């Protein structure tokens, strides 16, 4: 008699959100976990305190709060590091179940010293190391570093632009992890192909935005006046208030 086929476990679903209505929809759908962010167009930044508090009132599942004070690369100055530590305290105090962060050395290695400080600040909270991992200089070595640091989960597209291009690498990372750390695939994953991806990858958790497009309620519209940037700045260029321009402005 042939053995019965194993039924794949339902994956644990995490949705990244940067709007309160998205939080409401996730709560209504019974989503397992949300990653609370601002500015998903920038890859996700730290959300406001008000957003966290409102989300906690609405969403009964696990809330992971992004700890990323700015867009761009993941090499942080001392003042930014202090800000991230403070944001973890805010997350803890106002109801987040966990935090999401990532930091690298200038040469692309995991910044073990600062990551250890973040882990200590987040003691008792769940932790995800985000896709800074994907732009680190050596993924297998970086994974070993995160395991040594006690990170329970890493978000990854397999070091590629999306999880499909990174599928082979993700399979290798899952094997390397050997249940010592959870590989959370995310980046370019869609609802339509989520089941297929889980079947092919062996992932136990998945991360996606599951967003659709809905029309604004505005009837008065000025499409010729954008509120955001008209071009995306590269992640290795920082757009910072320029001291020289500020000096000139103060002499007007």
C-alpha positions as CSV (number, residue, x, y, z in Angstrom):
1,X,0.0,0.0,0.0
2,X,1.5,3.4,-1.0
3,X,2.2,5.8,1.9
4,X,-0.1,8.8,2.1
5,X,1.4,12.0,0.7
6,X,2.5,14.6,3.3
7,X,0.3,17.6,3.4
8,X,2.5,20.8,3.4
9,X,2.1,23.0,6.5
10,X,0.3,26.2,6.0
11,X,2.9,29.0,5.9
12,X,3.0,31.7,8.6
13,X,2.0,34.9,6.7
14,X,3.5,38.3,7.4
15,X,2.2,41.4,5.6
16,X,4.2,44.6,5.5
17,X,1.9,47.6,5.9
18,X,2.3,51.4,5.9
19,X,-1.3,52.5,6.0
20,X,-3.9,52.1,8.7
21,X,-6.5,50.7,6.3
22,X,-4.0,48.0,5.4
23,X,-3.8,47.2,9.1
24,X,-7.6,47.0,9.3
25,X,-7.8,44.7,6.3
26,X,-5.1,42.4,7.8
27,X,-7.0,42.2,11.1
28,X,-10.3,41.3,9.3
29,X,-8.5,38.6,7.3
30,X,-6.9,37.0,10.3
31,X,-3.3,37.6,9.1
32,X,-0.7,36.0,11.4
33,X,1.7,38.9,11.7
34,X,2.3,42.4,10.3
35,X,5.4,44.4,9.8
36,X,4.6,48.0,10.6
37,X,6.4,50.5,8.4
38,X,6.3,54.0,7.0
39,X,7.2,54.6,3.3
40,X,7.2,51.1,1.7
41,X,8.2,52.9,-1.5
42,X,11.6,53.4,0.3
43,X,11.8,49.8,1.4
44,X,10.1,50.6,4.8
45,X,11.1,53.1,7.4
46,X,10.3,53.5,11.1
47,X,6.6,54.2,11.6
48,X,5.3,57.0,13.7
49,X,4.3,56.4,17.4
50,X,0.7,57.3,16.5
51,X,0.6,54.7,13.8
52,X,2.0,52.0,16.2
53,X,-0.6,52.9,18.9
54,X,-3.5,52.9,16.4
55,X,-2.3,49.6,14.9
56,X,-2.1,47.9,18.3
57,X,-5.7,48.8,19.0
58,X,-6.8,47.3,15.7
59,X,-4.6,44.3,15.1
60,X,-4.8,41.3,17.5
61,X,-1.9,39.3,15.9
62,X,1.8,39.9,16.2
63,X,3.1,43.4,15.2
64,X,6.8,43.8,14.2
65,X,7.9,47.4,14.1
66,X,10.5,48.5,11.5
67,X,13.5,50.2,13.1
68,X,15.0,52.1,10.1
69,X,15.5,55.8,10.7
70,X,16.2,56.8,7.1
71,X,16.3,55.5,3.5
72,X,19.4,54.4,1.7
73,X,22.2,52.1,2.9
74,X,22.5,50.3,6.2
75,X,25.7,51.7,7.6
76,X,24.6,54.0,10.5
77,X,26.3,56.9,12.1
78,X,26.5,57.0,16.0
79,X,23.6,59.5,16.3
80,X,21.5,57.2,14.0
81,X,22.4,54.2,16.1
82,X,21.3,56.0,19.3
83,X,18.0,56.8,17.5
84,X,17.5,53.2,16.6
85,X,18.0,52.1,20.2
86,X,15.5,54.7,21.4
87,X,13.0,53.5,18.7
88,X,13.2,50.0,20.1
89,X,12.3,51.3,23.5
90,X,9.3,53.1,21.9
91,X,8.3,49.8,20.2
92,X,8.4,47.9,23.5
93,X,6.5,50.6,25.5
94,X,3.7,51.0,23.0
95,X,2.8,47.4,22.2
96,X,5.0,46.0,19.4
97,X,5.7,42.3,19.7
98,X,9.0,42.6,17.9
99,X,11.3,44.8,15.9
100,X,12.9,44.6,12.5
101,X,16.4,46.0,11.8
102,X,19.6,45.5,9.9
103,X,23.0,47.1,9.8
104,X,26.2,46.6,7.9
105,X,29.8,47.6,8.0
106,X,31.1,49.7,5.1
107,X,32.6,46.6,3.5
108,X,29.3,44.8,3.5
109,X,29.8,42.6,6.5
110,X,27.2,42.3,9.2
111,X,27.9,45.0,11.8
112,X,28.2,42.6,14.7
113,X,29.0,45.1,17.4
114,X,25.9,47.3,16.7
115,X,23.7,44.4,15.9
116,X,24.6,42.9,19.3
117,X,23.6,46.3,20.9
118,X,20.3,46.2,19.1
119,X,19.6,42.6,20.2
120,X,20.3,43.6,23.8
121,X,18.0,46.6,23.6
122,X,15.3,44.3,22.2
123,X,15.6,41.6,24.8
124,X,12.3,39.9,25.3
125,X,11.0,41.1,21.9
126,X,10.9,39.1,18.7
127,X,13.5,40.1,16.1
128,X,13.8,40.0,12.3
129,X,17.0,41.1,10.5
130,X,15.7,42.7,7.3
131,X,17.0,42.7,3.7
132,X,20.2,44.5,4.6
133,X,21.2,40.8,4.6
134,X,20.6,40.6,0.9
135,X,23.2,43.3,0.1
136,X,25.8,42.0,2.5
137,X,29.0,40.8,1.0
138,X,28.7,37.1,1.5
139,X,25.3,35.6,2.3
140,X,26.4,32.2,3.9
141,X,28.9,34.0,6.1
142,X,26.3,36.6,7.0
143,X,23.8,33.9,7.9
144,X,26.3,32.3,10.3
145,X,26.9,35.7,11.9
146,X,23.2,36.2,12.5
147,X,22.9,32.7,14.0
148,X,25.9,33.5,16.3
149,X,24.2,36.8,17.4
150,X,21.0,34.9,18.3
151,X,18.8,36.5,15.6
152,X,15.7,34.3,15.3
153,X,14.7,35.3,11.8
154,X,16.1,36.9,8.6
155,X,14.1,38.4,5.8
156,X,15.6,37.6,2.4
157,X,15.1,37.5,-1.3
158,X,18.1,35.3,-1.7
159,X,20.4,38.1,-2.6
160,X,18.5,38.9,-5.8
161,X,15.9,41.5,-6.9
162,X,13.1,39.1,-6.0
163,X,12.5,35.7,-4.4
164,X,12.0,33.9,-7.7
165,X,15.4,35.0,-9.0
166,X,16.8,34.1,-5.5
167,X,15.0,30.8,-5.2
168,X,18.0,28.5,-5.5
169,X,19.9,30.6,-2.9
170,X,16.9,30.7,-0.6
171,X,16.8,26.9,-0.7
172,X,20.5,26.7,0.2
173,X,20.0,29.2,3.0
174,X,17.1,27.2,4.4
175,X,19.3,24.1,4.4
176,X,22.2,26.0,6.0
177,X,19.9,27.4,8.6
178,X,19.0,23.9,9.8
179,X,16.2,25.4,12.0
180,X,18.7,27.5,13.9
181,X,17.2,30.6,12.3
182,X,14.1,31.1,10.3
183,X,14.5,32.2,6.6
184,X,11.6,34.5,5.9
185,X,11.4,34.9,2.0
186,X,10.2,38.3,0.9
187,X,10.7,40.7,-2.0
188,X,8.6,40.4,-5.2
189,X,6.4,37.7,-3.8
190,X,2.7,37.9,-5.0
191,X,-0.4,36.4,-3.6
192,X,-1.1,34.6,-6.9
193,X,2.1,32.6,-6.7
194,X,2.6,32.3,-3.0
195,X,1.5,28.7,-2.7
196,X,3.7,27.7,-5.6
197,X,6.7,29.5,-4.0
198,X,6.1,27.8,-0.6
199,X,6.0,24.4,-2.3
200,X,9.2,25.0,-4.3
201,X,11.2,26.7,-1.5
202,X,10.2,24.7,1.6
203,X,9.7,28.1,3.4
204,X,7.6,28.0,6.6
205,X,7.0,31.7,6.6
206,X,6.4,34.3,3.8
207,X,6.5,38.1,3.7
208,X,4.7,40.2,1.2
209,X,2.6,43.4,0.9
210,X,-0.4,41.9,-0.9
211,X,-1.3,45.3,-2.1
212,X,-3.9,46.2,-4.7
213,X,-4.7,49.6,-6.3
214,X,-7.8,51.5,-5.2
215,X,-9.0,54.9,-6.3
216,X,-8.7,58.0,-4.1
217,X,-11.9,59.6,-2.8
218,X,-10.6,62.9,-4.1
219,X,-12.7,64.5,-6.8
220,X,-10.6,67.6,-7.0
221,X,-7.2,66.5,-8.4
222,X,-4.0,68.2,-9.4
223,X,-2.0,65.4,-11.1
224,X,0.6,68.0,-12.2
225,X,1.8,68.7,-8.6
226,X,3.6,65.6,-7.1
227,X,4.2,65.6,-3.4
228,X,7.0,63.1,-3.5
229,X,10.3,62.8,-5.5
230,X,9.9,62.6,-9.2
231,X,12.9,60.3,-9.5
232,X,14.1,57.5,-7.2
233,X,17.5,58.3,-5.5
234,X,20.0,55.4,-5.5
235,X,20.5,53.8,-2.1
236,X,24.2,54.8,-2.0
237,X,23.4,58.5,-2.4
238,X,22.3,60.3,0.7
239,X,20.0,63.4,0.3
240,X,20.9,65.5,3.3
241,X,20.3,69.1,4.3
242,X,23.5,70.7,2.9
243,X,25.4,72.9,5.5
244,X,26.5,75.3,2.8
245,X,23.0,75.8,1.4
246,X,21.8,76.3,5.0
247,X,24.5,78.9,5.6
248,X,23.5,80.8,2.4
249,X,19.8,80.7,3.4
250,X,20.6,82.2,6.8
251,X,22.3,85.2,5.1
252,X,19.3,86.1,2.9
